[in-house]
Amino acid sequence: MPLWTAAVAALLIFVILWDAFQTIILSRRVSRKFRPTRAFYRVLWTPWRAAAKRVPQGNRRENVLTVFGPLSLILLIALWALGLIVSFALLHWGLGSRLTDPDGHTGFGVDLYMSGTTFFTLGLGDVTPRTTLARGLAVFESGIGFAFLALVIGYVPLISQAFSRREVSISMLDASAGSPPTAAQLLRRHFRDEDADIRGLFRDWERWSAELLESHVSFPVLSYFRSQHDDQSWVAALTAILDVCSLVVARIEDRPLPTARLTFAMARHAVVDLCAVFHLKPTPPPVDRLPPSEEKRLETFVATVGVRFRTDEASAAKFRALRAMYEPYVQALSSFLIMPLPEWVSPEGVKDTWHTME
């Protein structure tokens, strides 16, 4: 048998195992341009995203997009397993390791069957390795298969736990910032009562942004997981918090600037790094999210609870500069993941999710 087949098979085994190690165990973002997992998601997400955009916006589109995250994770694990099984079969075949079935047959089909039963540690014993090399490869593949399955068993619950932690805060934001969340509603509801602890809110979302950054950089597949309700998403929640922080820092008088600055810095760090994970270029919004007429409506909306905007040019310029620091990045994430950005002020007549659910 040609030895180059065995060499290619050994290389494939190394590439698959290294890719699985980087995806499951390695917590640091991998900067290498080519990765099988990245190529897999690029090939799968592009047509899925195109098909979803053809579905009318609303519940049906969200149902299509919701399936992608969990399904892609299952397909990725299955692809790794299939790749290892075929690679080990090629290694047996290329090295001429001589596996024999009960009828005395040999060949690639027998090698592939042996590889599958060995990888999943079935131990049927109906195919017998006849050489020392074949026995050694069978033992090695059995160990790889056992370790691989153990890693997968630990990996899937970890993804589920990280998703649940992310969604708890997003669900809680519904009551304080509306559905979808807006800066105007969050400010109005928190300043409506004099005892409202907006510093605590900023601290909580600073930590949430840090946890989001850590979990989504370590496990980028989480970015594709959708929220429970159609009008919620992690991109919208993060954008709403950045909107509020930029307003507090630049435009609102007598408010907790240091806490807002820290939260803004952490949240912006998250969106910039996540754009880097997906190799997204910052894209300015196609239309101004806060035109002068909408800004006037925002000012009127929050004035009812005693929130006053600074009107000097320096404050307005600082506000524009802060928005320019994050809006191109959240727009890139919004377009890539099909997660709409929130408005600054909720349209009239929109009810929160907790009011509409039966």
Secondary structure, 3 states (H helix, E strand, C coil): CCHHHHHHHHHHHHHHHHHHHHHHCCCCCCCCCCCHHHHHHHHHHHHHHHHHHHCCCCHHHHHHHHHHHHHHHHHHHHHHHHHHHHHHHHHHHHCCCCEECCCCCCCHHHHHHHHHHHHCCCCCCCCEECCHHHHHHHHHHHHHHHHHHHHHHHHHHHHHHHHHHHHHHHHHHHHHHCCCCCHHHHHHHHHCCCCCCHHHHHHHHHHHHHHHHHHHHHCHHHHHCCCCCCCCCHHHHHHHHHHHHHHHHHCECCCCHHHHHHHHHHHHHHHHHHHHHCCCCCCCCCCCCCCHHHHHHHHHHHHCCCCCECCCHHHHHHHHHHHHHHHHHHHHHHHHHCCCCCCCCCCCCCCCHHHHCC
